[in-house]
């Protein structure tokens, strides 16, 4: 049976999320408030013959207007939250596209939250040690879920295509490759035992050195941001301004008092590391992190991560998500240090279906695509 898509209220959207185990925090109504440069809309799927309009799926759409034109890019980051296991995706995606056409979208971009491949930390480390394989894409996975293969085969038949250059790098949009630590059925001692020797040593070193990790609130965001700016300057990326984090904190905390947490690691009174953690149901994410160049030997970053992992476990999360990595397995690549750090937790690399585009106006899409390539 075909479905229909309609605008839904914030309360309807949150009610649907609450009934689910989880969804991406980028698909919550609060995220629409964070992205103030976009116009946000919550939408829901229901059966056309259901007078109650029971929600079968939901999504957050972000609209970005083209300059001087009332035409929009419609973006569903890490969404929508629909039944991606349904073999008839057309009945979900066609009404979505029809709705967005009525909203004057010239193109749609979405990121199906569907896993295509997984590699254990052991598999990746063995491949790096053996040499010869330079990218995850060329490494045989430990698991390749059937739903992932089916979705990525079906989308091209429905007119969708991956963005240009979507090959596992840190480009525009959301990461295709992430690193996750499974928590289901595990205890703290199990997590610690799964760390490599360096990680266990660093966690113990932080505790022995007297590093104290505490929760912070809105009043501590300025301290976090100062350390974050220092990190950005050292690592060569453009930092987000403090008002962005203030908006993020306010929007997420209003939606759920425990949606976002701030962690601060101090040594002898000095702030040496800080991070934010976001949780929706059974999924927890490491969001933003910062560390000082001073006192690196007391391992504040490891202490913060370890505390967030334990708290995620205590909150009932089934996965702790350390977010994006590139797909490089080349130790000479400057991005490899990030995956090396995350591999030490003993988790797994997870590949998602990635982001997909559907041009609705070929002329406007061609101009927009050219703009993106020239940036």
NORDADA-V659384 format. One record per residue. N is the residue number from 1. RES is the residue in one letter. SS is DSSP state (2 for helix, 1 for strand, 0 for the rest). PSI is psi in radians with two decimals (* if undefined). D_FIRST is the distance of its C-alpha to the first C-alpha in Angstrom with 2 decimals. Layout:
N RES SS PSI D_FIRST
N RES SS PSI D_FIRST
This chain:
1 X 0 2.36 0.00
2 X 0 2.75 3.80
3 X 1 2.92 6.54
4 X 1 2.68 10.02
5 X 1 2.36 13.39
6 X 1 2.75 16.49
7 X 1 2.51 20.05
8 X 0 2.79 20.93
9 X 0 2.88 24.40
10 X 2 -0.74 26.46
11 X 2 -0.70 26.47
12 X 2 -0.75 22.69
13 X 2 -0.82 22.61
14 X 2 -0.62 25.46
15 X 2 -0.68 24.03
16 X 2 -0.78 20.91
17 X 2 -0.71 23.34
18 X 2 -0.57 25.54
19 X 2 -0.25 22.90
20 X 0 2.84 22.36
21 X 0 -0.67 25.14
22 X 0 2.98 25.64
23 X 0 2.96 24.54
24 X 0 2.48 26.81
25 X 2 -0.28 29.39
26 X 2 -0.08 28.61
27 X 2 0.33 25.26
28 X 0 2.68 27.00
29 X 2 -0.58 27.95
30 X 2 -0.61 31.56
31 X 2 -0.54 31.23
32 X 2 -0.54 30.47
33 X 2 -0.56 33.86
34 X 2 -0.74 35.58
35 X 0 1.32 34.57
36 X 0 -0.27 36.55
37 X 0 -0.07 36.68
38 X 0 2.71 32.94
39 X 1 2.32 30.95
40 X 1 2.57 28.26
41 X 1 2.30 24.98
42 X 1 2.34 22.65
43 X 1 2.72 18.94
44 X 1 2.65 15.99
45 X 1 2.40 12.21
46 X 1 2.94 10.52
47 X 1 2.38 7.74
48 X 0 -0.39 8.92
49 X 0 0.18 9.73
50 X 0 1.86 11.71
51 X 0 -0.40 15.29
52 X 0 -0.33 16.62
53 X 0 0.66 14.52
54 X 0 2.28 14.65
55 X 0 2.23 14.66
56 X 0 -0.26 12.56
57 X 1 2.85 14.50
58 X 1 2.85 17.51
59 X 1 2.74 19.94
60 X 1 2.14 23.33
61 X 1 2.27 23.84
62 X 1 2.27 27.47
63 X 1 2.20 28.58
64 X 1 2.11 31.86
65 X 1 2.45 33.40
66 X 0 2.52 35.27
67 X 0 2.28 38.94
68 X 0 0.13 39.75
69 X 0 2.53 36.22
70 X 0 0.97 33.36
71 X 0 2.60 30.95
72 X 1 2.56 29.49
73 X 1 2.18 28.52
74 X 1 2.18 25.44
75 X 1 2.24 25.79
76 X 1 1.53 23.76
77 X 0 2.22 26.39
78 X 0 0.73 25.25
79 X 0 -3.10 21.71
80 X 0 3.02 19.12
81 X 1 1.44 18.52
82 X 0 -3.11 14.95
83 X 0 1.54 13.77
84 X 0 -0.17 15.53
85 X 0 -0.15 15.44
86 X 0 2.17 11.76
87 X 0 -0.29 12.42
88 X 0 1.33 9.61
89 X 0 -0.41 11.40
90 X 2 -0.63 10.56
91 X 2 -0.29 7.35
92 X 2 -0.75 10.04
93 X 2 -0.58 13.02
94 X 2 -0.83 12.38
95 X 2 -0.50 11.98
96 X 2 -0.87 14.88
97 X 2 -0.71 16.95
98 X 2 -0.72 16.41
99 X 2 -0.77 17.62
100 X 2 -0.54 20.52
101 X 2 -0.75 21.52
102 X 2 -0.41 21.98
103 X 0 0.14 24.12
104 X 0 0.60 26.25
105 X 1 2.38 25.59
106 X 1 -0.23 27.32
107 X 1 2.74 25.85
108 X 1 2.39 23.63
109 X 1 2.30 24.85
110 X 1 2.84 23.05
111 X 0 1.48 24.13
112 X 0 2.18 21.49
113 X 0 1.04 23.03
114 X 0 2.19 22.69
115 X 1 2.32 25.87
116 X 1 -0.60 26.87
117 X 1 2.70 30.41
118 X 1 2.51 32.98
119 X 1 2.27 36.77
120 X 1 2.78 39.10
121 X 2 -0.66 42.16
122 X 2 -0.77 44.34
123 X 2 -0.76 42.63
124 X 2 -0.79 43.04
125 X 2 -0.69 46.63
126 X 2 -0.68 47.59
127 X 2 -0.71 46.27
128 X 2 -0.75 48.26
129 X 2 -0.66 51.35
130 X 2 -0.49 51.11
131 X 0 3.02 50.64
132 X 0 -0.61 49.25
133 X 0 2.06 45.64
134 X 0 -0.31 45.42
135 X 1 2.58 41.71
136 X 2 -0.61 38.94
137 X 2 -0.41 36.85
138 X 2 0.06 39.50
139 X 0 2.26 39.68
140 X 0 2.25 37.84
141 X 0 2.82 35.52
142 X 0 -0.41 35.74
143 X 1 2.40 31.97
144 X 0 1.54 29.12
145 X 0 2.42 25.76
146 X 2 -0.63 23.23
147 X 2 -0.67 20.45
148 X 2 -0.79 22.85
149 X 2 -0.68 23.52
150 X 2 -0.75 19.91
151 X 2 -0.79 19.08
152 X 2 -0.37 22.30
153 X 2 -0.59 21.71
154 X 2 -0.63 18.22
155 X 2 -0.77 19.30
156 X 2 -0.60 21.96
157 X 2 -0.40 19.69
158 X 0 0.13 17.66
159 X 0 -0.04 21.03
160 X 0 2.66 21.98
161 X 1 2.60 25.52
162 X 1 2.59 27.83
163 X 0 2.63 30.47
164 X 0 2.29 33.80
165 X 0 0.21 36.06
166 X 0 1.44 33.49
167 X 0 0.49 35.59
168 X 0 0.12 36.06
169 X 0 3.05 38.62
170 X 0 1.49 38.83
171 X 0 -2.71 37.50
172 X 0 2.75 35.54
173 X 0 -2.84 32.43
174 X 0 2.66 31.73
175 X 0 2.44 33.27
176 X 0 -0.60 31.53
177 X 1 2.27 33.98
178 X 1 2.91 34.78
179 X 1 2.20 37.01
180 X 1 2.58 35.89
181 X 1 1.89 37.83
182 X 1 2.41 35.92
183 X 0 -0.30 37.13
184 X 0 2.25 35.34
185 X 0 0.27 37.98
186 X 0 2.73 40.86
187 X 0 2.98 43.94
188 X 2 -0.74 46.09
189 X 2 -0.51 48.54
190 X 2 -0.74 45.81
191 X 2 -0.82 44.79
192 X 2 -0.68 48.43
193 X 2 -0.47 49.09
194 X 2 -0.24 46.28
195 X 0 2.69 47.98
196 X 0 3.02 50.34
197 X 2 -0.68 54.05
198 X 2 -0.75 54.24
199 X 2 -0.79 51.51
200 X 2 -0.72 53.12
201 X 2 -0.71 56.49
202 X 2 -0.68 55.25
203 X 2 -0.77 53.67
204 X 2 -0.66 56.92
205 X 2 -0.73 59.00
206 X 2 -0.78 57.25
207 X 2 -0.76 57.83
208 X 2 -0.55 61.43
209 X 2 -0.13 62.13
210 X 0 0.37 61.09
211 X 0 2.29 57.88
212 X 1 2.18 56.17
213 X 1 2.18 52.45
214 X 1 2.74 51.46
215 X 1 2.51 48.51
216 X 1 3.01 48.93
217 X 0 -2.85 47.55
218 X 2 -0.58 47.34
219 X 2 -0.40 51.15
220 X 2 0.01 51.19
221 X 2 -0.62 48.78
222 X 2 -0.71 51.78
223 X 2 -0.77 53.45
224 X 2 -0.79 50.32
225 X 2 -0.65 49.99
226 X 2 -0.74 53.62
227 X 2 -0.63 53.12
228 X 2 -0.71 49.88
229 X 2 -0.71 51.78
230 X 2 -0.73 54.48
231 X 2 -0.74 51.92
232 X 2 -0.73 50.41
233 X 2 -0.71 53.88
234 X 2 -0.68 54.74
235 X 2 -0.07 51.56
236 X 0 0.63 51.24
237 X 0 2.80 47.97
238 X 0 2.10 47.47
239 X 0 2.64 47.11
240 X 0 2.60 44.88
241 X 0 2.81 46.98
242 X 2 -0.70 47.61
243 X 2 -0.51 45.67
244 X 2 -0.80 42.46
245 X 2 -0.59 42.97
246 X 2 -0.73 44.02
247 X 2 -0.76 40.80
248 X 2 -0.77 38.74
249 X 2 -0.81 40.68
250 X 2 -0.81 40.39
251 X 2 -0.81 36.66
252 X 2 -0.68 35.67
253 X 2 -0.61 38.22
254 X 2 -0.59 37.10
255 X 2 -0.71 33.49
256 X 0 2.14 34.74
257 X 0 -0.36 38.50
258 X 0 0.33 38.01
259 X 0 -0.70 35.55
260 X 1 2.45 38.42
261 X 1 2.60 41.82
262 X 1 2.28 44.95
263 X 1 2.38 47.35
264 X 1 2.19 50.96
265 X 1 2.21 53.39
266 X 1 2.59 57.08
267 X 1 2.04 60.25
268 X 0 0.68 63.48
269 X 0 -0.20 61.87
270 X 1 2.31 60.60
271 X 1 2.08 56.89
272 X 1 -0.30 56.11
273 X 1 2.68 52.31
274 X 1 2.72 49.26
275 X 1 2.77 45.48
276 X 1 2.54 42.34
277 X 1 2.37 39.58
278 X 1 2.46 36.10
279 X 1 2.34 33.86
280 X 1 1.87 30.31
281 X 0 -2.10 29.76
282 X 0 0.16 30.57
283 X 1 2.18 31.12
284 X 1 2.45 34.49
285 X 1 2.35 35.61
286 X 1 2.14 39.09
287 X 1 -1.25 38.80
288 X 1 2.52 42.19
289 X 1 2.75 45.52
290 X 1 2.64 49.17
291 X 1 2.69 52.48
292 X 0 2.60 56.14
293 X 0 -0.41 58.36
294 X 0 2.62 60.97
295 X 0 0.59 61.14
296 X 2 -0.39 58.56
297 X 2 -0.24 60.52
298 X 2 0.02 59.39
299 X 0 0.91 55.72
300 X 2 -0.64 54.08
301 X 2 -0.71 50.78
302 X 2 -0.67 50.45
303 X 2 -0.74 51.35
304 X 2 -0.83 48.64
305 X 2 -0.75 45.94
306 X 2 -0.71 47.11
307 X 2 -0.71 47.02
308 X 2 -0.68 43.48
309 X 2 -0.80 42.33
310 X 2 -0.70 44.03
311 X 2 -0.64 42.62
312 X 2 -0.75 39.05
313 X 2 -0.79 39.62
314 X 2 -0.50 41.13
315 X 0 -0.07 38.19
316 X 0 0.24 35.77
317 X 0 2.56 34.30
318 X 0 -0.21 33.08
319 X 1 2.42 33.82
320 X 1 2.06 36.46
321 X 1 2.03 35.49
322 X 1 0.14 38.46
323 X 1 -2.69 36.27
324 X 1 2.59 36.90
325 X 1 2.86 39.15
326 X 0 3.10 39.68
327 X 0 0.31 39.32
328 X 1 2.45 43.07
329 X 0 0.26 45.04
330 X 0 1.99 48.23
331 X 0 -0.32 50.79
332 X 0 -0.24 52.50
333 X 0 2.30 49.44
334 X 0 -0.36 49.97
335 X 0 -0.20 46.38
336 X 2 -0.49 47.06
337 X 2 -0.58 48.87
338 X 2 -0.82 45.66
339 X 2 -0.57 43.92
340 X 2 -0.77 47.22
341 X 2 -0.78 47.33
342 X 2 -0.58 43.80
343 X 2 -0.51 44.33
344 X 0 -0.29 47.13
345 X 0 -0.20 44.77
346 X 0 0.32 43.59
347 X 0 -2.42 39.88
348 X 1 2.61 37.54
349 X 1 2.32 36.39
350 X 1 2.23 32.63
351 X 1 2.23 30.98
352 X 1 3.00 27.68
353 X 0 -0.26 25.48
354 X 0 -3.13 27.45
355 X 0 2.61 26.59
356 X 1 2.47 24.66
357 X 1 2.55 25.13
358 X 1 1.80 23.22
359 X 1 2.32 25.75
360 X 0 -0.45 24.59
361 X 0 1.91 28.16
362 X 2 -0.63 30.10
363 X 2 -0.84 33.46
364 X 2 -0.64 32.98
365 X 2 -0.72 31.45
366 X 2 -0.73 34.46
367 X 2 -0.72 36.85
368 X 2 -0.72 35.16
369 X 2 -0.70 35.12
370 X 2 -0.74 38.80
371 X 2 -0.79 39.59
372 X 2 -0.69 38.10
373 X 2 -0.41 40.08
374 X 2 -0.12 43.29
375 X 0 * 43.13
